[in-house]
């Protein structure tokens, strides 16, 4: 279900990114490059009606769309991960100190994750002892 929501939001987000790139980024780059319109850049091989036209300006536009989308999604995910990490840190499990190595471990731990010492033999199943 989460993946379906992500795909739908991503599709809607693509229209926004295309608008940002087409209406904001491309004119800025065009200003720097002395009003070159990327969408009309092409070269033709051959002559007449059978000539092949390679529109590399469209490729430049699509590449800019991709990079802007990737950057925006990167920062959204980075922000979401930061918020999630803060929430996890606020709900930290109670801890205890391992009597053998001194590392912090969960209070409910049966075995120390650092030195692998069994802390409470009564919680270990008899067939594993």
N, C-alpha and C positions, 0 to 999 in steps of 0.2 A: 504494500500500500504506500509506503514511504517513497519507493522508487517511482510509482505512478505519479504521485504528487510532484516529485522533483522533475519529472519529464514535462508535465504540464506547465509548471512554473518556469522551467527552462525555455520552453517554446514561447511563452508570453514574454519572457525576459529578452529573448532574441530580438523581438520587434523594438524594444526600448534601446538595446545596444546598437542596432542598425541605425536608429534615428540619431543616437548620440554620435556615432561615427560619421554618418552622412551629413548631419547638420552642424556638427561642432568640430570634430577632429579633422575631417577632410578639408573644410574651409581654412582651418588654422595651418595645416600643412600646405595648402594651396597658396596661402598668403606668404609663407616662407619660401615657396618655390616659384614665386612670381605668377600666381593665378593659373597654374597648370591644373586642368580638370582631369582627375584620374579616370573617371568613368569613360572618357572619350579616347584614352590612350590606346593605340593599336598599331600593328604593322601588318602589311598585306604581302602575301607571296603569290605571285602570278598576276595576270591581268584579265580584265573583263568580268563577266558575271560568275565565272568559275573560280575566281581568285579566293584564296584562303585568308581570312582575316583573323589575326590573333589579338584578342583584346586583353592585353596584360594589365591594363588599368583596372579592369574588373577583379583581377587576381590581387592587385595591391589593395583594393577596397575590401575584398573578402579577408585578406590577411590582417588588415587593421581591425576589422570586426572581430576576428578570432582573438587577437591579442587583447583588445579592450574587454571582451567578454571574459577571457581567462583571468585578467587582472582583477576585474570586479568580483568575480566568483571567488578568487583566492582570498581577497580581503573580507568578503562575507563569511566564508568558512572559517577563516582565522579568527574573526570576531566571535562567531558562534562557539568555536572551540574554547576561546578564552572565557566566555561566559559559562560554558559547561564546566570548565576546570574550576572556576571560582565556586560554583554550586557544589561540586564534589568536595572541595576543600572545606566548605562550611559544614558538610555533613560527614565529617571524618569519623571513622570507627574508633571506639575506645581501644587504646593500645596498652601493651605491657612490655617490660624489658626482659629480654632473654637472660636468665641467670648465668649462662655459660659464656656468651659472646657479647652481651650488652646491647644488641641491636633492638630496635623497636619493631614489634610484631603485633598483629591483631590480638585482642584480648581472648578471642575464641580459638586461637591457633592451637593445634595439637603438636605441631612440629615447627621449629624455628626455620624460617626461610633462608637465613644466612648460614647457620652452622649445621642445620638439619637434625639438631638434637630433639628427641621426643620429650615434650614438656609435660604431658599428662598421659601416662601409660593407660589409665583407666578408660580414656576416650578412644583408644586405638582398638579396632576389632581384634578379637582373639586369633582369628585365622591369618591375620597379617603380622602379628608379633613375631 
